[in-house]
Amino acid sequence: MSKFAKFFISVFILAAFLFASAGPAFAAGERSITLISAGVVPGKGVVFTFQVKGDFDSFGGTVRVGGQDFYLACNFRDDGVLSCTMNQGGGKYAGQMAQVSLNGYAFSAVIRPGTYCYSVYDYEFGNPSVWEFIGTHCQDNSAENGGIIEFYNDYGYDDWYDYMYMDPSILPCVDFGAGFYYPSCPSNPT
């Protein structure tokens, strides 16, 4: 065998060993985290969602918003998206810029307000008289007892009316739980 052939085989074997040992290192470098959304989720608080590529042992991070730091608790959803919830809720920070750090990746995002949806009821007089579901009202903030909305009632009235958010403890004739109701009890509740 010639010197050139021996040299070529030696270089080939050395290159093969280098690529074999470097392969896992290259694969580990194919990791990334991409921020998908940041927003308030009613009943949960501020939630950040991420698309994750590659293998990570665990996830940990922090959020800085409104001059305060918060920790993130992260879990994968059924659809494979990483969902991280800010501790201590944080719904009051809707509309503010958040600085997020997750596993060494840095992101900035404005926290979107959440959407809260409630049933709207009107009283249908008849025999028997009953509360009737007439639609759903959604808003950016959670409703408070006594809060008023204007809602279009096209179930026999064909006009806009005021409806008040209340629960059975506020209005004794309410029997569907908290929601927006025409703000008075009928004179003959059933």
C-alpha positions in Angstrom: 0.0 0.0 0.0 1.4 3.4 -0.9 2.1 6.2 1.6 -0.7 8.2 0.1 -3.3 5.5 0.5 -2.2 4.9 4.2 -2.4 8.7 4.8 -5.8 8.9 3.2 -7.2 6.0 5.2 -5.7 7.4 8.4 -7.3 10.8 7.8 -10.6 9.1 6.9 -10.7 7.1 10.1 -9.7 10.1 12.2 -12.5 12.2 10.6 -15.0 9.4 11.2 -14.1 9.3 14.9 -14.4 13.1 15.1 -17.9 13.1 13.5 -19.1 10.2 15.6 -18.1 11.9 18.8 -19.3 15.4 17.7 -22.7 14.2 16.5 -24.5 14.3 19.9 -22.9 17.7 20.5 -24.4 19.0 17.2 -27.8 17.5 18.0 -27.8 19.1 21.5 -27.2 22.5 19.8 -30.5 22.1 17.9 -32.5 23.4 20.9 -34.6 26.4 20.9 -37.5 28.1 22.8 -39.8 30.5 21.0 -42.4 32.7 22.8 -45.9 32.2 21.3 -48.1 34.3 23.6 -48.4 36.2 26.8 -51.8 36.9 28.3 -54.2 36.7 31.3 -56.1 33.5 31.6 -59.2 33.9 33.7 -59.0 31.9 36.9 -55.3 31.2 36.4 -53.4 34.4 36.0 -50.7 35.5 33.5 -49.7 32.6 31.3 -46.8 32.5 28.8 -46.8 29.8 26.1 -43.7 28.6 24.2 -42.8 26.3 21.3 -39.9 24.1 22.4 -37.5 22.4 20.0 -35.0 19.8 21.3 -34.5 18.1 24.7 -34.4 20.0 28.0 -34.0 18.4 31.4 -36.4 20.9 33.0 -37.8 24.4 32.7 -37.4 27.3 35.1 -37.6 31.0 34.7 -38.6 34.4 35.9 -40.7 37.3 34.8 -40.0 41.0 35.5 -43.1 43.2 35.2 -44.2 46.4 37.0 -40.8 46.6 38.8 -41.3 43.2 40.4 -39.9 39.7 39.8 -42.1 36.6 39.6 -41.3 32.9 39.2 -42.7 30.7 36.4 -44.2 27.3 36.9 -44.1 25.4 33.6 -45.9 22.3 32.2 -46.5 20.8 28.8 -50.1 21.0 27.5 -51.7 18.1 25.6 -50.9 19.8 22.3 -47.1 19.9 23.1 -46.9 23.6 23.9 -45.1 24.6 27.0 -47.3 26.7 29.3 -45.7 28.7 32.1 -47.9 30.4 34.7 -46.6 33.4 36.6 -46.8 32.9 40.4 -49.1 35.3 42.3 -51.6 35.7 39.4 -50.6 39.0 38.0 -53.8 39.9 36.2 -53.3 43.5 37.2 -50.3 43.7 34.8 -52.4 43.3 31.7 -51.2 45.7 29.0 -47.7 46.0 30.5 -44.4 44.9 29.1 -42.9 41.8 30.6 -39.3 40.7 30.5 -39.2 36.9 30.5 -36.2 34.6 31.1 -36.6 30.9 30.6 -33.7 28.4 30.6 -31.3 31.2 29.6 -33.5 32.5 26.7 -34.8 36.1 27.0 -38.1 37.4 25.7 -40.1 40.6 25.9 -43.9 40.7 25.5 -46.9 42.8 26.3 -49.3 40.9 28.5 -52.7 40.7 26.7 -55.8 41.1 28.9 -57.9 38.0 29.4 -61.5 37.5 28.1 -64.1 36.8 30.7 -67.5 35.5 29.4 -70.8 35.5 31.3 -74.3 34.3 30.6 -77.0 37.0 30.3 -80.6 36.3 31.5 -83.9 38.2 31.1 -87.2 37.4 32.9 -89.8 35.9 30.6 -93.3 36.6 32.0 -95.8 33.8 31.4 -97.3 30.8 33.1 -94.9 30.0 34.7 -92.6 33.0 34.6 -89.0 32.0 34.2 -85.5 33.3 33.7 -84.5 32.9 30.0 -80.9 32.7 28.7 -80.6 35.4 26.0 -76.9 35.3 25.2 -73.3 35.6 26.3 -71.3 38.8 27.1 -67.5 38.8 27.1 -65.2 41.5 28.5 -61.6 42.1 29.3 -62.0 42.2 33.1 -63.8 40.0 35.6 -67.3 41.2 36.4 -68.1 42.7 39.8 -71.4 42.5 41.7 -73.5 45.4 40.6 -71.6 46.0 37.3 -73.9 47.1 34.5 -73.7 46.2 30.8 -75.9 47.2 27.9 -77.0 44.1 26.0 -79.2 43.7 22.9 -82.3 41.5 23.7 -83.7 40.2 20.5 -85.9 37.6 22.2 -89.2 39.3 21.9 -88.0 42.8 22.9 -85.8 43.8 20.0 -84.0 46.6 21.9 -80.9 47.4 24.1 -81.4 47.0 27.9 -79.2 47.3 31.0 -78.3 44.1 32.7 -76.6 43.8 36.1 -74.0 41.3 37.2 -75.2 39.5 40.3 -75.3 36.2 42.1 -78.1 34.6 44.2 -76.9 36.4 47.3 -77.6 39.8 45.7 -80.8 39.0 44.0 -83.0 36.4 45.8 -84.9 35.4 42.7 -81.8 34.5 40.7 -81.5 30.8 40.3 -78.9 30.1 37.6 -75.8 31.3 39.5 -73.7 34.4 38.9 -74.3 36.2 35.6 -75.8 39.3 34.1 -79.6 39.6 34.8 -82.2 42.2 34.1 -81.8 44.2 37.2 -85.0 43.5 39.1 -87.0 40.6 40.4 -90.4 40.1 39.0 -93.3 40.7 41.4 -94.2 37.0 41.3 -91.0 34.9 41.3 -91.5 31.1 41.0 
